[in-house]
């Protein structure tokens, strides 16, 4: 098979309606290497960089309630800092760059699932105005979990 390792994707493919941070940025623990009260943190197998994670809520209105919140893992030498919160919003909007997905079979359900990774997170860019007469509505996720 020609595809080996993580599959590069754009933010818009994964979150066409955007997403919001709903948790803290935390360093991922390596439960296999941690023992006797000593915590070992995960490092990316390819780059050796520390792995961080943040829970985000998918803003796609068609996503089932149980699938709205997903974890995005970020590879970075230092803890990523979320964008500043916006007045009047209960959650912080965020976008990710350098995204990849890796398919796997979830042990608890036996179904296909996706591990989502990114290189950086940032505040969303302002949306470009749509050209007159163009329909820019996304009707389905290109990548569904």
MITI-154439 format. One line per field, with one value per residue (C-alpha): residue in one letter; x, y, z; residue number from 0; chain. Coordinates in steps of 0.02 Angstrom, whole numbers, always signed. Layout:
BEGIN
aa <- (A,...)
x <- (X,...)
y <- (Y,...)
z <- (Z,...)
i <- (NUM,...)
ch <- (A,...)
***
This chain:
BEGIN
aa <- (X,X,X,X,X,X,X,X,X,X,X,X,X,X,X,X,X,X,X,X,X,X,X,X,X,X,X,X,X,X,X,X,X,X,X,X,X,X,X,X,X,X,X,X,X,X,X,X,X,X,X,X,X,X,X,X,X,X,X,X,X,X,X,X,X,X,X,X,X,X,X,X,X,X,X,X,X,X,X,X,X,X,X,X,X,X,X,X,X,X,X,X,X,X,X,X,X,X,X,X,X,X,X,X,X,X,X,X,X,X,X,X,X,X,X,X,X,X,X,X,X,X,X,X,X,X,X,X,X,X,X,X,X,X,X,X,X,X,X,X,X,X,X,X,X)
x <- (+0,+69,+2,+121,+101,-2,-108,-89,-255,-310,-401,-551,-563,-570,-672,-766,-874,-730,-697,-682,-564,-659,-516,-341,-183,-99,+58,+18,+75,+162,+69,+177,+341,+272,+296,+318,+246,+364,+274,+350,+280,+251,+365,+326,+406,+466,+522,+556,+454,+342,+158,+23,-165,-318,-503,-601,-785,-828,-945,-1025,-1212,-1233,-1110,-1192,-1180,-1070,-944,-938,-784,-621,-440,-309,-128,+3,+188,+289,+445,+351,+171,+59,-37,-221,-281,-358,-542,-666,-793,-967,-912,-914,-778,-617,-618,-458,-379,-236,-96,+8,-130,-123,-243,-202,-340,-354,-484,-555,-540,-701,-812,-717,-751,-636,-575,-450,-302,-288,-120,-62,+99,+26,-136,-189,-335,-447,-408,-544,-653,-630,-790,-878,-885,-1059,-1166,-1048,-1117,-983,-1085,-1004,-1133,-1031,-871,-734,-660,-784,-745)
y <- (+0,+170,+266,+247,+344,+500,+572,+761,+855,+1036,+1112,+1143,+958,+905,+1051,+1135,+1232,+1271,+1212,+1277,+1235,+1153,+1092,+1131,+1100,+953,+854,+675,+542,+385,+258,+114,+197,+274,+165,+170,+345,+414,+501,+490,+601,+544,+595,+582,+425,+514,+686,+654,+809,+813,+777,+892,+872,+984,+941,+1035,+1041,+1023,+1164,+1056,+1052,+881,+792,+680,+743,+598,+638,+828,+830,+763,+772,+857,+813,+946,+914,+1055,+1079,+1196,+1196,+1273,+1427,+1439,+1597,+1733,+1714,+1825,+1931,+1856,+1680,+1538,+1442,+1494,+1473,+1392,+1331,+1210,+1207,+1061,+935,+748,+606,+425,+294,+158,+37,+95,-46,-2,+2,-95,+50,+156,+310,+448,+513,+699,+788,+964,+1065,+1228,+1306,+1486,+1606,+1584,+1690,+1809,+1723,+1786,+1856,+1736,+1781,+1836,+1689,+1560,+1437,+1410,+1298,+1133,+995,+848,+812,+747,+659,+584,+486)
z <- (+0,-48,+104,+250,+412,+446,+304,+277,+282,+292,+439,+326,+282,+464,+535,+390,+515,+633,+810,+987,+1129,+1272,+1380,+1438,+1338,+1424,+1393,+1342,+1466,+1405,+1513,+1452,+1507,+1668,+1822,+2011,+2028,+1894,+1752,+1579,+1442,+1264,+1122,+938,+866,+709,+770,+955,+999,+1153,+1118,+1188,+1177,+1183,+1177,+1044,+999,+816,+762,+626,+668,+585,+699,+831,+1010,+1063,+925,+947,+1059,+991,+1046,+937,+976,+944,+919,+999,+1104,+1222,+1281,+1147,+1203,+1152,+1064,+1172,+1213,+1124,+1219,+1219,+1169,+1296,+1202,+1115,+925,+860,+699,+674,+545,+483,+516,+488,+524,+559,+548,+680,+745,+913,+1039,+1131,+976,+843,+723,+618,+712,+674,+773,+734,+747,+711,+714,+780,+842,+818,+815,+663,+513,+455,+326,+149,+73,-45,-229,-286,-340,-264,-137,-5,+110,+154,+158,+224,+314,+202,+351,+473,+629)
i <- (0,1,2,3,4,5,6,7,8,9,10,11,12,13,14,15,16,17,18,19,20,21,22,23,24,25,26,27,28,29,30,31,32,33,34,35,36,37,38,39,40,41,42,43,44,45,46,47,48,49,50,51,52,53,54,55,56,57,58,59,60,61,62,63,64,65,66,67,68,69,70,71,72,73,74,75,76,77,78,79,80,81,82,83,84,85,86,87,88,89,90,91,92,93,94,95,96,97,98,99,100,101,102,103,104,105,106,107,108,109,110,111,112,113,114,115,116,117,118,119,120,121,122,123,124,125,126,127,128,129,130,131,132,133,134,135,136,137,138,139,140,141,142,143,144)
ch <- (A,A,A,A,A,A,A,A,A,A,A,A,A,A,A,A,A,A,A,A,A,A,A,A,A,A,A,A,A,A,A,A,A,A,A,A,A,A,A,A,A,A,A,A,A,A,A,A,A,A,A,A,A,A,A,A,A,A,A,A,A,A,A,A,A,A,A,A,A,A,A,A,A,A,A,A,A,A,A,A,A,A,A,A,A,A,A,A,A,A,A,A,A,A,A,A,A,A,A,A,A,A,A,A,A,A,A,A,A,A,A,A,A,A,A,A,A,A,A,A,A,A,A,A,A,A,A,A,A,A,A,A,A,A,A,A,A,A,A,A,A,A,A,A,A)
***
